[in-house]
Amino acid sequence: ETGVTQSPTHLIKTRGQQVTLRCSSQSGHNTVSWYQQALGQGPQFIFQYYREEENGRGNFPPRFSGLQFPNYSSELNVNALELDDSALYLCASSPYMDEQFFGPGTRLTVL
Amino acid sequence: SQQGEEDPQALSIQEGENATMNCSYKTSINNLQWYRQNSGRGLVHLILIRSNEREKHSGRLRVTLDTSKKSSSLLITASRAADTASYFCAAVKISSGYALNFGKGTSLLVTP
């Protein structure tokens, strides 16, 4: 157990809809990162937040956005869902720029 | 990109044998990390090796880093069925942000 939780566990949406995924980091971890993992692939970096500000972004379009809150929780929002957005979404928190602690993930299916 | 790339893609061994996985990356790095993932669940951090280190041990794990060849290896000794999982390396360059850039991983199967 890493102490990082994610909700929901599974989610089914239809193309064009919007979705919000949530993550609760360990207390004291002021960095949170989000990753997308398609079936059979390695996780791909979406973005990272440090003290509530975006600190880096991977090769994802602007319809992927995020927020980090002072209570160590964070959100990943995806607008205008596409079929290719179907994946496991992982959040990871860290007390500093070092080892990252991953949550169990949210499995998103877009129909 | 400093993305890690693992080799082989799949590895099947028997309990008690050693398993070796390799990782290559493209640019200079600050550290390289290895993670394990069981059945499409969250990743678990195994070990971190910094660019000025050449070898590191943690229990049955041994990691080496060769910065001149831009490569790393993970050795799991005396494998157990519970070691069955996917293993990923992630190369990290702090000046490019602290993202973990993963490859496709090595799928390890340990049979009793």
Backbone of each chain as ProteinMPNN parsed JSONL, in Angstrom:
{"seq_chain_A": "ETGVTQSPTHLIKTRGQQVTLRCSSQSGHNTVSWYQQALGQGPQFIFQYYREEENGRGNFPPRFSGLQFPNYSSELNVNALELDDSALYLCASSPYMDEQFFGPGTRLTVL", "coords_chain_A": {"N_chain_A": [[0.836, -1.2, 0.0], [0.607, 2.163, -0.944], [-0.453, 4.417, 0.085], [-1.625, 6.186, -1.58], [-4.597, 7.041, -3.079], [-7.17, 6.453, -5.517], [-10.06, 7.5, -7.36], [-12.908, 7.141, -9.516], [-12.714, 3.465, -9.406], [-13.295, 2.098, -11.743], [-14.65, 3.262, -14.859], [-17.071, 4.121, -17.235], [-17.576, 5.799, -20.2], [-19.06, 7.744, -22.867], [-18.106, 8.63, -26.2], [-17.12, 12.006, -26.666], [-18.047, 12.922, -24.246], [-17.271, 14.335, -20.961], [-14.849, 13.831, -18.367], [-13.904, 13.424, -14.93], [-11.25, 12.539, -12.962], [-10.053, 11.433, -9.798], [-7.583, 11.881, -7.225], [-5.923, 11.087, -4.245], [-3.274, 12.115, -2.456], [-0.408, 11.09, -0.47], [-0.073, 12.513, 2.763], [1.865, 15.437, 3.005], [3.155, 15.076, 0.611], [4.021, 17.074, -1.905], [4.099, 17.028, -4.617], [2.464, 15.897, -7.494], [1.831, 13.604, -10.066], [0.408, 12.657, -13.205], [-0.383, 9.842, -15.221], [-0.952, 8.103, -18.283], [-1.866, 4.899, -19.246], [-2.013, 2.821, -21.82], [-3.362, -0.321, -22.964], [-1.048, -2.908, -22.737], [1.1, -1.217, -22.993], [3.694, 1.02, -21.753], [3.41, 3.348, -18.994], [2.484, 6.695, -19.868], [3.584, 9.98, -19.492], [1.486, 12.557, -18.417], [0.999, 15.116, -17.069], [2.462, 17.168, -14.446], [2.104, 18.41, -11.144], [3.225, 20.814, -8.829], [3.064, 22.032, -5.717], [0.518, 23.098, -6.299], [0.792, 24.23, -8.805], [1.185, 23.822, -12.334], [3.883, 21.872, -13.357], [5.158, 20.681, -15.401], [4.637, 19.066, -18.527], [3.489, 16.459, -20.588], [3.22, 15.03, -23.908], [0.397, 15.684, -24.516], [-2.893, 16.739, -25.53], [-4.563, 19.98, -24.982], [-7.095, 19.376, -23.989], [-6.777, 17.689, -21.939], [-6.569, 18.341, -18.64], [-5.651, 19.612, -15.384], [-5.815, 19.785, -11.761], [-4.457, 20.715, -8.618], [-4.892, 20.489, -5.154], [-4.762, 22.189, -1.917], [-5.074, 20.283, 0.067], [-3.696, 17.98, -0.575], [-5.007, 16.553, -2.523], [-5.932, 15.823, -5.923], [-7.005, 16.414, -9.336], [-7.773, 15.003, -12.523], [-8.899, 16.128, -15.541], [-10.668, 15.366, -18.445], [-11.75, 16.476, -21.479], [-14.169, 16.223, -24.165], [-14.103, 13.387, -24.881], [-12.327, 10.763, -26.521], [-12.192, 7.671, -28.394], [-9.638, 6.584, -28.177], [-8.829, 7.452, -25.732], [-9.353, 5.569, -23.896], [-8.036, 3.814, -21.266], [-5.739, 2.969, -18.568], [-5.533, 5.161, -15.921], [-3.137, 6.653, -14.019], [-2.161, 8.059, -10.952], [0.54, 9.606, -9.258], [2.366, 10.359, -6.362], [4.785, 12.394, -4.651], [7.196, 13.226, -2.158], [9.251, 14.797, -2.806], [11.385, 15.494, -5.581], [11.778, 12.674, -6.462], [11.634, 9.251, -5.747], [8.495, 7.98, -6.798], [5.167, 7.498, -5.666], [2.691, 5.361, -6.499], [-0.839, 5.314, -7.17], [-3.611, 2.92, -7.332], [-4.886, 3.234, -9.745], [-7.299, 4.305, -12.269], [-9.54, 2.751, -14.321], [-10.522, 3.668, -17.412], [-13.035, 3.468, -19.782], [-13.982, 4.248, -23.003], [-16.753, 4.484, -24.984]], "CA_chain_A": [[0.0, 0.0, 0.0], [1.414, 3.374, -1.048], [-1.146, 5.532, 0.719], [-2.212, 7.016, -2.63], [-5.867, 6.454, -3.491], [-7.778, 7.017, -6.714], [-11.466, 7.177, -7.561], [-13.384, 5.79, -9.212], [-11.853, 2.367, -9.851], [-13.65, 1.884, -13.145], [-15.553, 4.284, -15.369], [-17.421, 3.963, -18.646], [-18.115, 7.031, -20.762], [-19.219, 7.701, -24.315], [-17.31, 9.6, -26.958], [-17.596, 13.375, -26.584], [-18.337, 13.319, -22.865], [-16.177, 14.836, -20.134], [-14.653, 12.975, -17.191], [-12.998, 13.895, -13.883], [-10.673, 11.474, -12.141], [-9.552, 12.022, -8.57], [-6.444, 11.237, -6.589], [-5.578, 11.603, -2.933], [-1.861, 11.808, -2.221], [0.032, 10.981, 0.917], [0.145, 13.782, 3.438], [3.245, 15.907, 2.903], [3.645, 14.946, -0.762], [3.561, 18.27, -2.59], [4.19, 16.819, -6.061], [1.613, 14.838, -8.017], [1.938, 13.408, -11.512], [-0.606, 11.801, -13.81], [0.097, 9.042, -16.34], [-1.92, 7.314, -19.029], [-1.282, 3.633, -19.67], [-2.839, 2.026, -22.73], [-3.178, -1.759, -22.796], [0.184, -3.443, -23.304], [2.117, -0.169, -23.123], [4.165, 1.613, -20.515], [2.719, 4.609, -18.662], [2.927, 7.906, -20.55], [3.456, 11.158, -18.629], [0.518, 13.563, -18.874], [1.506, 16.358, -16.475], [2.873, 17.138, -13.046], [1.82, 19.606, -10.362], [4.048, 21.024, -7.647], [2.48, 23.118, -4.901], [-0.696, 23.581, -6.978], [1.068, 24.826, -10.114], [1.664, 22.839, -13.298], [5.339, 21.88, -13.304], [5.668, 19.949, -16.54], [3.556, 18.481, -19.293], [3.884, 15.563, -21.655], [2.67, 15.283, -25.228], [-1.059, 15.491, -24.482], [-3.579, 17.969, -25.954], [-5.103, 20.817, -23.899], [-8.331, 18.862, -23.393], [-6.345, 17.051, -20.691], [-6.2, 19.402, -17.711], [-5.588, 19.119, -14.016], [-5.795, 20.691, -10.617], [-3.956, 20.168, -7.357], [-5.484, 21.252, -4.057], [-3.883, 22.264, -0.74], [-5.245, 19.132, 0.962], [-2.981, 16.869, -1.195], [-5.808, 15.867, -3.519], [-5.78, 16.378, -7.27], [-7.964, 15.958, -10.34], [-7.458, 14.991, -13.947], [-10.109, 16.331, -16.325], [-10.522, 15.132, -19.874], [-12.918, 16.923, -22.231], [-14.369, 15.698, -25.523], [-13.471, 12.077, -24.861], [-12.164, 10.009, -27.763], [-12.057, 6.239, -28.131], [-8.24, 6.32, -27.797], [-8.588, 7.84, -24.336], [-9.551, 4.378, -23.069], [-6.729, 3.464, -20.701], [-5.598, 3.032, -17.115], [-4.969, 6.451, -15.544], [-2.405, 6.498, -12.765], [-1.544, 9.233, -10.352], [1.694, 9.283, -8.426], [2.767, 11.505, -5.56], [6.166, 12.338, -4.192], [7.52, 14.304, -1.223], [10.242, 15.628, -3.479], [11.603, 15.038, -6.95], [12.512, 11.423, -6.322], [10.736, 8.105, -5.872], [7.081, 8.327, -6.879], [4.277, 6.505, -5.077], [1.554, 5.273, -7.407], [-2.132, 4.795, -6.772], [-4.001, 1.709, -8.057], [-5.344, 3.565, -11.086], [-8.701, 4.319, -12.694], [-9.692, 2.174, -15.662], [-11.525, 4.42, -18.179], [-13.457, 2.9, -21.068], [-14.761, 5.188, -23.802], [-17.507, 3.731, -26.015]], "C_chain_A": [[0.878, 1.261, 0.0], [0.789, 4.544, -0.328], [-1.735, 6.493, -0.291], [-3.488, 6.318, -3.113], [-6.405, 7.17, -4.712], [-9.234, 6.607, -6.791], [-11.955, 7.805, -8.856], [-12.398, 4.727, -9.669], [-12.045, 2.113, -11.336], [-14.653, 2.943, -13.569], [-15.811, 4.009, -16.842], [-18.088, 5.247, -19.112], [-18.319, 6.826, -22.26], [-18.423, 8.831, -24.958], [-17.948, 10.993, -26.889], [-17.891, 13.859, -25.182], [-17.083, 13.845, -22.176], [-16.063, 13.948, -18.897], [-13.686, 13.65, -16.216], [-12.556, 12.714, -13.042], [-10.005, 12.124, -10.933], [-8.45, 11.189, -7.929], [-6.217, 11.895, -5.243], [-4.156, 11.15, -2.606], [-1.602, 11.581, -0.739], [0.219, 12.381, 1.488], [1.617, 14.167, 3.341], [3.833, 15.796, 1.513], [3.136, 16.134, -1.576], [3.714, 18.181, -4.112], [3.269, 15.673, -6.463], [1.752, 14.802, -9.538], [0.829, 12.488, -11.974], [-0.019, 11.118, -15.045], [-1.078, 8.317, -16.985], [-1.235, 6.04, -19.506], [-2.278, 2.869, -20.533], [-2.472, 0.551, -22.556], [-1.894, -2.22, -23.484], [1.305, -2.444, -23.468], [2.621, 0.259, -21.759], [3.393, 2.894, -20.236], [3.338, 5.785, -19.407], [2.61, 9.121, -19.664], [2.481, 12.156, -19.23], [0.955, 14.937, -18.377], [1.826, 16.155, -15.015], [2.523, 18.472, -12.394], [2.722, 19.622, -9.131], [3.486, 22.232, -6.922], [1.42, 23.868, -5.705], [-0.441, 24.285, -8.3], [1.588, 23.737, -11.061], [3.176, 23.0, -13.461], [5.963, 21.161, -14.496], [4.52, 19.264, -17.235], [4.131, 17.592, -20.386], [3.173, 15.924, -22.943], [1.175, 14.945, -25.276], [-1.74, 16.808, -24.833], [-4.181, 18.709, -24.766], [-6.4, 20.295, -23.305], [-8.047, 17.988, -22.164], [-5.893, 18.181, -19.76], [-6.241, 18.861, -16.291], [-5.654, 20.219, -12.989], [-5.156, 19.95, -9.453], [-4.44, 21.079, -6.251], [-4.571, 21.224, -2.838], [-3.972, 21.045, 0.174], [-4.635, 17.857, 0.374], [-3.86, 16.039, -2.121], [-5.599, 16.537, -4.879], [-6.813, 15.769, -8.198], [-7.317, 15.945, -11.716], [-8.786, 15.12, -14.681], [-9.786, 16.088, -17.792], [-11.827, 15.525, -20.55], [-12.986, 16.218, -23.578], [-13.696, 14.348, -25.685], [-13.461, 11.411, -26.237], [-11.959, 8.538, -27.403], [-10.655, 5.898, -27.637], [-7.901, 6.76, -26.38], [-8.833, 6.668, -23.388], [-8.193, 3.879, -22.587], [-6.842, 3.377, -19.189], [-4.925, 4.368, -16.794], [-4.402, 6.335, -14.133], [-1.975, 7.851, -12.243], [-0.433, 8.767, -9.429], [2.087, 10.525, -7.645], [4.175, 11.303, -5.035], [6.407, 13.476, -3.214], [8.524, 15.278, -1.811], [10.465, 15.022, -4.853], [12.398, 13.741, -6.944], [11.573, 10.253, -6.566], [9.281, 8.562, -5.894], [6.233, 7.161, -6.382], [2.979, 6.499, -5.893], [0.287, 4.783, -6.709], [-2.485, 3.586, -7.63], [-4.55, 1.974, -9.448], [-6.853, 3.596, -11.241], [-8.742, 3.794, -14.114], [-10.833, 2.905, -16.363], [-11.779, 3.716, -19.507], [-14.336, 3.911, -21.774], [-15.418, 4.416, -24.945], [-17.999, 4.649, -27.125]], "O_chain_A": [[1.773, 1.407, 0.833], [1.441, 5.572, -0.145], [-2.293, 7.52, 0.094], [-3.457, 5.152, -3.506], [-6.133, 8.352, -4.92], [-9.611, 5.521, -6.353], [-11.483, 8.87, -9.253], [-11.363, 5.048, -10.252], [-11.083, 1.936, -12.084], [-15.412, 3.458, -12.749], [-14.891, 3.704, -17.601], [-19.043, 5.723, -18.499], [-17.819, 5.865, -22.844], [-18.119, 9.844, -24.329], [-19.162, 11.137, -27.035], [-17.978, 15.063, -24.942], [-15.985, 13.805, -22.732], [-17.054, 13.382, -18.435], [-12.766, 14.356, -16.628], [-13.376, 11.985, -12.483], [-9.46, 13.223, -11.028], [-8.396, 9.968, -8.074], [-6.309, 13.116, -5.116], [-3.878, 9.955, -2.496], [-2.45, 11.841, 0.115], [0.617, 13.309, 0.784], [2.504, 13.343, 3.563], [4.897, 16.356, 1.247], [1.951, 16.197, -1.903], [3.481, 19.165, -4.814], [3.288, 14.607, -5.847], [1.784, 15.839, -10.199], [0.363, 11.636, -11.217], [0.734, 11.721, -15.81], [-2.058, 7.969, -16.327], [-0.156, 6.09, -20.097], [-3.268, 2.336, -20.031], [-1.394, 0.226, -22.057], [-1.683, -1.953, -24.667], [2.354, -2.775, -24.02], [2.044, -0.099, -20.732], [2.786, 3.463, -21.144], [4.556, 5.865, -19.561], [1.497, 9.257, -19.157], [2.613, 12.557, -20.386], [1.248, 15.823, -19.179], [1.511, 15.122, -14.423], [2.632, 19.529, -13.017], [2.951, 18.599, -8.486], [3.444, 23.332, -7.474], [1.424, 25.097, -5.781], [-1.359, 24.878, -8.867], [2.332, 22.847, -10.65], [3.682, 24.102, -13.674], [7.187, 21.052, -14.578], [3.527, 18.915, -16.597], [5.129, 17.93, -21.024], [2.59, 17.002, -23.056], [0.754, 14.035, -25.99], [-1.239, 17.876, -24.484], [-4.3, 18.151, -23.676], [-6.784, 20.723, -22.216], [-8.966, 17.599, -21.444], [-4.938, 18.894, -20.068], [-6.794, 17.792, -16.033], [-5.561, 21.407, -13.298], [-5.29, 18.734, -9.315], [-4.406, 22.302, -6.387], [-3.708, 20.353, -2.723], [-3.063, 20.793, 0.965], [-5.015, 16.759, 0.78], [-3.487, 14.92, -2.473], [-5.145, 17.678, -4.96], [-7.42, 14.743, -7.889], [-6.445, 16.755, -12.029], [-9.696, 14.317, -14.472], [-8.764, 16.544, -18.306], [-12.885, 14.979, -20.237], [-11.99, 15.686, -24.068], [-12.817, 14.184, -26.531], [-14.425, 11.481, -26.999], [-11.605, 8.201, -26.274], [-10.49, 5.028, -26.781], [-6.812, 6.476, -25.882], [-8.547, 6.771, -22.195], [-7.314, 3.563, -23.388], [-7.886, 3.667, -18.606], [-3.862, 4.672, -17.336], [-5.101, 5.969, -13.189], [-1.483, 8.69, -12.997], [-0.476, 7.661, -8.891], [2.137, 11.622, -8.201], [4.684, 10.183, -4.983], [5.888, 14.575, -3.406], [8.634, 16.425, -1.378], [9.753, 14.091, -5.227], [13.553, 13.71, -7.369], [10.792, 10.28, -7.517], [8.88, 9.423, -5.11], [6.537, 5.996, -6.639], [2.269, 7.502, -5.964], [0.332, 3.96, -5.795], [-1.747, 3.252, -8.557], [-4.672, 1.049, -10.251], [-7.59, 2.997, -10.457], [-8.07, 4.317, -15.003], [-11.988, 2.78, -15.957], [-10.849, 3.411, -20.253], [-15.324, 4.382, -21.21], [-14.745, 3.784, -25.759], [-18.645, 4.189, -28.067]]}, "seq_chain_B": "SQQGEEDPQALSIQEGENATMNCSYKTSINNLQWYRQNSGRGLVHLILIRSNEREKHSGRLRVTLDTSKKSSSLLITASRAADTASYFCAAVKISSGYALNFGKGTSLLVTP", "coords_chain_B": {"N_chain_B": [[14.082, 12.622, -26.22], [14.341, 11.107, -22.987], [13.434, 8.57, -22.731], [13.045, 5.341, -21.293], [13.901, 2.104, -22.518], [13.044, -1.199, -22.449], [14.467, -4.49, -22.403], [14.559, -8.046, -22.478], [11.307, -8.092, -24.206], [9.637, -10.002, -23.155], [9.995, -12.54, -20.695], [10.564, -15.774, -19.569], [10.969, -17.876, -16.88], [12.074, -20.418, -14.506], [11.206, -21.0, -11.083], [13.655, -20.068, -8.702], [15.648, -19.571, -10.527], [17.721, -16.956, -11.97], [16.755, -13.689, -13.072], [17.293, -11.42, -15.639], [16.982, -8.145, -16.742], [17.16, -5.594, -19.181], [17.813, -2.128, -19.853], [17.699, 0.687, -21.922], [18.546, 4.082, -22.643], [18.287, 7.495, -23.913], [19.395, 10.1, -23.507], [21.518, 12.172, -21.372], [21.201, 11.592, -17.865], [19.767, 12.148, -14.553], [18.942, 10.306, -12.682], [17.993, 6.82, -12.632], [15.199, 4.753, -12.53], [13.589, 1.786, -11.355], [10.542, 0.058, -11.707], [7.791, -2.03, -10.683], [4.916, -3.739, -11.907], [1.931, -5.272, -11.201], [-0.364, -7.17, -12.923], [-1.743, -4.994, -14.413], [-2.18, -3.061, -12.479], [-1.403, -0.498, -10.01], [1.921, 0.968, -10.087], [4.896, -0.132, -8.439], [7.593, 1.164, -6.72], [10.886, 0.028, -7.084], [13.731, 0.417, -7.009], [16.192, 3.004, -7.049], [18.758, 4.437, -8.908], [21.456, 6.606, -8.974], [23.078, 8.921, -11.23], [25.768, 9.025, -10.663], [26.371, 6.653, -9.546], [27.264, 3.186, -9.814], [26.434, 0.655, -9.22], [23.845, -0.963, -7.384], [22.229, -2.453, -4.593], [19.348, -4.187, -3.392], [17.916, -6.194, -1.284], [16.969, -9.055, -3.007], [17.467, -7.832, -5.378], [19.535, -6.428, -7.883], [20.968, -3.682, -9.324], [22.549, -2.213, -12.09], [24.323, 0.498, -13.596], [25.402, 1.993, -16.511], [26.611, 4.746, -17.618], [28.092, 5.546, -19.79], [27.339, 3.874, -21.816], [24.717, 4.348, -21.765], [22.866, 2.66, -20.439], [21.153, 0.26, -18.359], [20.794, -2.416, -16.016], [18.647, -4.816, -14.501], [18.786, -7.215, -12.084], [17.217, -9.994, -10.814], [17.58, -12.171, -8.287], [17.328, -15.681, -7.521], [14.543, -16.234, -8.277], [11.015, -16.011, -7.58], [7.646, -17.306, -7.763], [5.974, -15.214, -7.09], [7.281, -13.044, -8.118], [6.406, -12.682, -10.644], [5.408, -10.385, -12.978], [5.169, -7.158, -14.612], [7.98, -5.258, -15.535], [9.392, -2.073, -15.378], [11.637, 0.417, -16.555], [12.645, 3.757, -15.82], [13.927, 6.648, -16.991], [15.3, 9.625, -15.697], [15.571, 13.076, -16.029], [16.277, 15.894, -14.474], [16.325, 18.574, -15.338], [14.609, 18.581, -17.412], [12.174, 18.501, -16.313], [10.459, 16.566, -13.818], [9.439, 14.157, -14.825], [8.605, 10.718, -15.121], [9.802, 8.731, -17.566], [8.736, 6.114, -19.203], [9.454, 2.905, -20.719], [8.133, 0.204, -22.733], [8.256, -1.968, -21.093], [9.254, -5.073, -19.458], [7.878, -8.221, -19.491], [7.696, -10.51, -17.031], [7.579, -13.916, -16.339], [7.41, -16.258, -13.871], [7.623, -19.565, -13.269], [6.473, -22.226, -11.164]], "CA_chain_B": [[13.443, 12.118, -25.008], [15.197, 10.175, -22.281], [12.6, 7.409, -22.472], [13.676, 4.051, -21.11], [13.429, 1.029, -23.363], [13.433, -2.431, -21.79], [14.764, -5.669, -23.232], [13.624, -8.424, -23.549], [9.911, -7.725, -23.981], [9.049, -11.04, -22.325], [10.984, -13.453, -20.131], [9.932, -16.858, -18.823], [11.976, -18.661, -16.169], [11.535, -21.242, -13.423], [11.533, -20.562, -9.716], [15.03, -20.336, -8.306], [16.58, -19.029, -11.518], [17.896, -15.509, -11.965], [16.146, -12.975, -14.194], [18.002, -10.188, -15.985], [16.294, -7.26, -17.679], [18.015, -4.491, -19.575], [17.148, -0.868, -20.154], [18.538, 1.671, -22.596], [17.946, 5.409, -22.704], [18.886, 8.246, -25.014], [20.133, 11.314, -23.164], [22.095, 12.131, -20.027], [20.157, 11.496, -16.854], [20.113, 12.363, -13.148], [18.796, 9.002, -12.061], [17.194, 5.839, -13.349], [14.405, 4.042, -11.547], [12.9, 0.572, -11.793], [9.236, -0.14, -11.093], [7.107, -3.282, -10.977], [3.467, -3.614, -11.998], [1.219, -6.55, -11.211], [-1.684, -7.298, -13.573], [-2.399, -3.752, -14.778], [-2.488, -2.235, -11.313], [-0.437, 0.572, -9.796], [3.334, 0.621, -10.101], [5.599, -0.134, -7.165], [8.994, 1.535, -6.883], [11.809, -1.004, -6.632], [15.077, 0.891, -6.712], [16.644, 4.193, -7.765], [20.216, 4.535, -8.987], [21.805, 7.944, -9.439], [24.015, 8.9, -12.361], [27.145, 8.856, -10.199], [26.484, 5.317, -8.966], [27.441, 2.148, -10.834], [25.74, -0.564, -8.82], [23.083, -0.813, -6.163], [21.559, -3.69, -4.199], [18.236, -4.104, -2.455], [17.416, -7.565, -1.126], [17.337, -9.923, -4.134], [17.621, -7.004, -6.575], [20.822, -5.784, -8.141], [20.863, -2.797, -10.477], [23.782, -1.589, -12.546], [24.142, 1.64, -14.488], [26.567, 2.342, -17.32], [26.233, 6.001, -18.27], [28.787, 5.681, -21.072], [26.536, 3.123, -22.777], [23.318, 4.739, -21.556], [22.126, 1.426, -20.215], [21.031, -0.232, -16.997], [20.244, -3.757, -15.941], [18.034, -5.235, -13.244], [18.924, -8.649, -11.849], [16.458, -10.558, -9.698], [18.174, -13.476, -7.995], [16.477, -16.702, -6.889], [13.183, -15.776, -8.566], [9.871, -16.691, -6.989], [6.423, -17.128, -8.555], [5.426, -13.893, -6.756], [7.982, -12.021, -8.899], [5.712, -12.556, -11.928], [4.917, -9.018, -13.098], [5.845, -6.362, -15.636], [9.02, -4.419, -14.952], [9.638, -0.891, -16.187], [12.661, 1.371, -16.137], [12.28, 5.14, -16.097], [15.08, 7.553, -16.938], [14.862, 10.928, -15.203], [16.477, 14.208, -16.191], [15.572, 16.917, -13.707], [16.208, 19.82, -16.096], [13.486, 18.422, -18.341], [11.001, 18.191, -15.506], [10.713, 15.325, -13.117], [8.566, 13.103, -15.336], [9.141, 9.384, -15.339], [9.585, 8.344, -18.949], [8.778, 4.661, -19.209], [9.362, 2.121, -21.939], [7.002, -0.724, -22.773], [8.408, -2.913, -20.011], [9.557, -6.492, -19.634], [6.908, -9.073, -18.816], [8.401, -11.647, -16.441], [6.765, -15.026, -15.858], [8.18, -17.223, -13.09], [6.774, -20.745, -13.068], [6.92, -23.08, -10.057]], "C_chain_B": [[14.373, 11.14, -24.323], [14.447, 8.9, -21.953], [13.418, 6.15, -22.299], [13.066, 3.029, -22.044], [13.946, -0.276, -22.795], [13.63, -3.564, -22.809], [15.099, -6.828, -22.295], [12.204, -7.943, -23.26], [9.237, -8.728, -23.061], [10.135, -12.021, -21.914], [10.262, -14.498, -19.304], [11.012, -17.722, -18.198], [11.292, -19.516, -15.114], [11.968, -20.677, -12.084], [12.964, -20.963, -9.37], [16.058, -19.794, -9.279], [16.697, -17.516, -11.338], [17.26, -14.905, -13.205], [16.91, -11.68, -14.411], [17.226, -9.42, -17.033], [17.194, -6.078, -17.956], [17.192, -3.279, -19.969], [18.142, 0.032, -20.862], [17.8, 2.995, -22.642], [18.78, 6.279, -23.622], [19.735, 9.442, -24.608], [20.777, 11.163, -21.787], [20.966, 12.193, -19.007], [20.68, 11.888, -15.479], [19.967, 11.07, -12.357], [17.964, 8.085, -12.941], [16.485, 4.994, -12.298], [13.782, 2.804, -12.177], [11.611, 0.427, -10.986], [8.683, -1.497, -11.511], [5.605, -3.03, -11.009], [2.868, -5.011, -12.102], [-0.125, -6.377, -11.896], [-2.399, -5.975, -13.799], [-2.837, -2.903, -13.602], [-1.435, -1.141, -11.159], [0.996, 0.076, -9.781], [3.935, 0.732, -8.707], [7.071, 0.168, -7.421], [9.885, 0.446, -6.308], [13.136, -0.413, -6.176], [15.4, 2.1, -7.585], [18.163, 4.192, -7.757], [20.57, 5.886, -9.612], [22.915, 7.861, -10.49], [25.464, 8.713, -11.931], [27.364, 7.508, -9.498], [26.598, 4.286, -10.087], [26.665, 0.885, -10.505], [25.01, -0.304, -7.515], [22.351, -2.12, -5.882], [20.402, -3.373, -3.277], [17.632, -5.495, -2.358], [17.902, -8.445, -2.267], [17.542, -9.151, -5.439], [19.028, -6.428, -6.663], [20.662, -4.965, -9.418], [22.24, -2.254, -10.813], [23.44, -0.455, -13.504], [25.457, 1.916, -15.199], [26.21, 3.59, -18.115], [26.941, 6.183, -19.614], [28.031, 4.945, -22.183], [25.059, 3.474, -22.696], [22.456, 3.488, -21.38], [22.147, 1.049, -18.736], [20.526, -1.665, -17.052], [19.695, -4.01, -14.551], [18.158, -6.747, -13.159], [18.09, -9.024, -10.64], [17.02, -11.956, -9.458], [17.151, -14.392, -7.323], [14.999, -16.345, -7.035], [12.13, -16.649, -7.907], [8.656, -16.455, -7.879], [5.829, -15.739, -8.313], [6.14, -12.758, -7.489], [7.351, -11.827, -10.272], [5.026, -11.201, -12.001], [5.557, -8.388, -14.334], [6.807, -5.408, -14.952], [9.353, -3.284, -15.917], [10.833, -0.119, -15.641], [12.192, 2.762, -16.545], [13.515, 6.006, -15.917], [14.587, 8.943, -16.589], [15.958, 11.962, -15.409], [15.772, 15.405, -15.586], [15.391, 18.204, -14.497], [15.073, 19.767, -17.11], [12.189, 18.19, -17.589], [11.183, 16.829, -14.885], [9.747, 14.228, -13.536], [9.316, 11.794, -15.382], [8.798, 8.996, -16.765], [9.829, 6.844, -19.087], [8.858, 4.096, -20.617], [8.156, 1.198, -21.855], [7.104, -1.823, -21.725], [8.829, -4.306, -20.436], [8.549, -7.289, -18.834], [7.621, -10.333, -18.345], [7.4, -12.673, -15.934], [7.676, -16.017, -15.147], [7.268, -18.397, -12.764], [7.344, -21.627, -11.97], [7.651, -24.323, -10.553]], "O_chain_B": [[15.116, 10.419, -24.988], [14.79, 8.214, -20.99], [14.364, 5.904, -23.047], [11.87, 3.07, -22.332], [15.157, -0.456, -22.667], [13.048, -3.58, -23.893], [15.877, -6.617, -21.364], [11.936, -7.437, -22.17], [8.364, -8.361, -22.274], [11.066, -12.299, -22.67], [9.447, -14.166, -18.442], [11.877, -18.244, -18.902], [10.098, -19.371, -14.855], [12.969, -19.968, -11.979], [13.416, -22.058, -9.705], [17.212, -19.578, -8.909], [15.891, -16.886, -10.653], [17.228, -15.533, -14.263], [17.145, -10.929, -13.465], [16.858, -9.96, -18.076], [17.91, -5.612, -17.07], [16.032, -3.392, -20.365], [19.298, 0.132, -20.45], [16.57, 3.027, -22.677], [19.853, 5.869, -24.067], [20.702, 9.769, -25.297], [20.598, 10.144, -21.119], [19.911, 12.774, -19.261], [21.89, 11.954, -15.264], [20.77, 10.778, -11.471], [17.31, 8.535, -13.882], [17.085, 4.574, -11.309], [13.488, 2.777, -13.372], [11.581, 0.639, -9.773], [9.054, -2.042, -12.55], [5.083, -2.219, -10.245], [3.24, -5.813, -12.959], [-0.931, -5.536, -11.496], [-3.561, -5.84, -13.413], [-3.77, -2.109, -13.721], [-0.661, -0.889, -12.083], [1.255, -1.093, -9.498], [3.536, 1.577, -7.905], [7.716, -0.489, -8.238], [9.673, -0.01, -5.185], [13.608, -0.71, -5.079], [14.935, 2.2, -8.72], [18.784, 3.97, -6.717], [20.037, 6.253, -10.659], [23.599, 6.845, -10.609], [26.3, 8.293, -12.731], [28.428, 7.266, -8.927], [26.081, 4.497, -11.184], [26.282, 0.133, -11.401], [25.468, 0.454, -6.66], [21.91, -2.809, -6.802], [20.451, -2.429, -2.489], [16.913, -5.925, -3.259], [19.107, -8.574, -2.481], [17.765, -9.755, -6.488], [19.62, -6.005, -5.669], [20.27, -5.49, -10.46], [23.005, -1.88, -9.923], [22.387, -0.461, -14.141], [26.5, 2.056, -14.561], [25.578, 3.5, -19.167], [26.442, 6.899, -20.482], [28.079, 5.346, -23.346], [24.247, 2.959, -23.465], [21.459, 3.292, -22.076], [23.026, 1.457, -17.977], [19.9, -2.073, -18.03], [20.205, -3.491, -13.557], [17.699, -7.471, -14.043], [18.24, -8.439, -9.567], [16.941, -12.821, -10.33], [16.231, -13.931, -6.647], [14.292, -16.174, -6.042], [12.32, -17.848, -7.703], [8.638, -15.507, -8.664], [5.247, -15.148, -9.223], [5.658, -11.626, -7.484], [7.722, -10.901, -10.993], [4.16, -10.896, -11.18], [6.38, -9.007, -15.009], [6.489, -4.822, -13.918], [9.566, -3.504, -17.11], [11.02, -0.013, -14.429], [11.434, 2.917, -17.502], [14.077, 6.087, -14.825], [13.573, 9.397, -17.119], [17.109, 11.762, -15.021], [14.774, 15.88, -16.129], [14.371, 18.872, -14.33], [14.63, 20.803, -17.606], [11.207, 17.73, -18.171], [11.975, 16.021, -15.37], [9.286, 13.453, -12.698], [10.518, 11.761, -15.648], [7.624, 8.939, -17.129], [10.967, 6.376, -19.086], [8.398, 4.712, -21.579], [7.273, 1.383, -21.018], [6.131, -2.54, -21.491], [8.768, -4.666, -21.612], [8.38, -7.062, -17.635], [8.093, -11.128, -19.158], [6.481, -12.338, -15.187], [8.606, -16.555, -15.748], [6.265, -18.242, -12.069], [8.561, -21.766, -11.854], [8.091, -25.144, -9.748]]}, "name": "protein", "num_of_chains": 2, "seq": "ETGVTQSPTHLIKTRGQQVTLRCSSQSGHNTVSWYQQALGQGPQFIFQYYREEENGRGNFPPRFSGLQFPNYSSELNVNALELDDSALYLCASSPYMDEQFFGPGTRLTVLSQQGEEDPQALSIQEGENATMNCSYKTSINNLQWYRQNSGRGLVHLILIRSNEREKHSGRLRVTLDTSKKSSSLLITASRAADTASYFCAAVKISSGYALNFGKGTSLLVTP"}
